[in-house]
Amino acid sequence: MTDLEAALVEVTSVLERISIPYMLIGGLAVSSWGEARSTLDVDVTIWTEPEHLDRTVAEISRQLHVVPKDPTAFVRRTRVLPALSSLQIRIDIIFAALAEEKRIVQRARPRQIATRRNGCLG
């Protein structure tokens, strides 16, 4: 398993443990469909109801090494939570906000990547 795949397993394990719907996006998602693409990070989009945003950010922050000193304020401003895996791989967790984004995340289907099945835009 590559370091990127290990970072993907790390973040998806956290999201699954706290029951947050997600989908893989970016270079790893494209590569999973057979189009080789170079990437140095893991990008996932998640859906959480707006009233659960603070709690979701806090829970993710307890389980991953997040980069911002005030992660909730950063997410409220940017809709992104940058984190680092235990192997120091960058993970960008994008907080979807639009109804269409919610539907897309809900439609994501599992794909085999590395040794796990992970959500992926399908």
KAJOTA-V324877 format. One record per residue. N is the residue number from 0. RES is the residue in three letters. D_CENTER is the distance of its C-alpha to the mean C-alpha in Angstrom with 1 decimal. Layout:
# KAJOTA-V324877
N_RES_D_CENTER ; N_RES_D_CENTER
This chain:
# KAJOTA-V324877
0_MET_18.4 ; 1_THR_17.3 ; 2_ASP_15.5 ; 3_LEU_12.6 ; 4_GLU_12.6 ; 5_ALA_13.0 ; 6_ALA_10.0 ; 7_LEU_7.9 ; 8_VAL_10.1 ; 9_GLU_9.8 ; 10_VAL_6.2 ; 11_THR_6.7 ; 12_SER_10.1 ; 13_VAL_9.4 ; 14_LEU_7.6 ; 15_GLU_10.6 ; 16_ARG_13.0 ; 17_ILE_12.6 ; 18_SER_12.5 ; 19_ILE_9.6 ; 20_PRO_9.4 ; 21_TYR_6.3 ; 22_MET_6.9 ; 23_LEU_6.5 ; 24_ILE_8.2 ; 25_GLY_10.4 ; 26_GLY_12.8 ; 27_LEU_11.4 ; 28_ALA_11.4 ; 29_VAL_14.8 ; 30_SER_16.0 ; 31_SER_15.3 ; 32_TRP_17.8 ; 33_GLY_20.4 ; 34_GLU_20.3 ; 35_ALA_20.1 ; 36_ARG_18.1 ; 37_SER_17.9 ; 38_THR_14.8 ; 39_LEU_14.3 ; 40_ASP_10.6 ; 41_VAL_7.2 ; 42_ASP_5.4 ; 43_VAL_2.9 ; 44_THR_5.1 ; 45_ILE_6.2 ; 46_TRP_9.9 ; 47_THR_12.1 ; 48_GLU_15.7 ; 49_PRO_17.0 ; 50_GLU_19.3 ; 51_HIS_16.5 ; 52_LEU_14.6 ; 53_ASP_16.4 ; 54_ARG_16.2 ; 55_THR_12.4 ; 56_VAL_12.0 ; 57_ALA_14.8 ; 58_GLU_13.5 ; 59_ILE_10.3 ; 60_SER_12.7 ; 61_ARG_15.1 ; 62_GLN_13.0 ; 63_LEU_11.3 ; 64_HIS_13.3 ; 65_VAL_12.3 ; 66_VAL_14.4 ; 67_PRO_16.0 ; 68_LYS_19.1 ; 69_ASP_18.6 ; 70_PRO_14.9 ; 71_THR_15.9 ; 72_ALA_18.3 ; 73_PHE_15.9 ; 74_VAL_13.3 ; 75_ARG_16.4 ; 76_ARG_17.7 ; 77_THR_14.9 ; 78_ARG_12.1 ; 79_VAL_9.7 ; 80_LEU_9.0 ; 81_PRO_9.6 ; 82_ALA_9.7 ; 83_LEU_11.5 ; 84_SER_11.5 ; 85_SER_14.9 ; 86_LEU_16.1 ; 87_GLN_15.3 ; 88_ILE_12.7 ; 89_ARG_10.7 ; 90_ILE_7.0 ; 91_ASP_6.2 ; 92_ILE_4.2 ; 93_ILE_6.6 ; 94_PHE_8.7 ; 95_ALA_10.7 ; 96_ALA_14.4 ; 97_LEU_16.7 ; 98_ALA_18.2 ; 99_GLU_17.6 ; 100_GLU_13.8 ; 101_LYS_14.0 ; 102_ARG_16.2 ; 103_ILE_14.1 ; 104_VAL_11.1 ; 105_GLN_14.0 ; 106_ARG_15.5 ; 107_ALA_12.7 ; 108_ARG_14.5 ; 109_PRO_13.9 ; 110_ARG_14.6 ; 111_GLN_16.0 ; 112_ILE_14.2 ; 113_ALA_16.0 ; 114_THR_17.3 ; 115_ARG_14.8 ; 116_ARG_14.0 ; 117_ASN_10.4 ; 118_GLY_9.5 ; 119_CYS_10.3 ; 120_LEU_12.0 ; 121_GLY_15.4
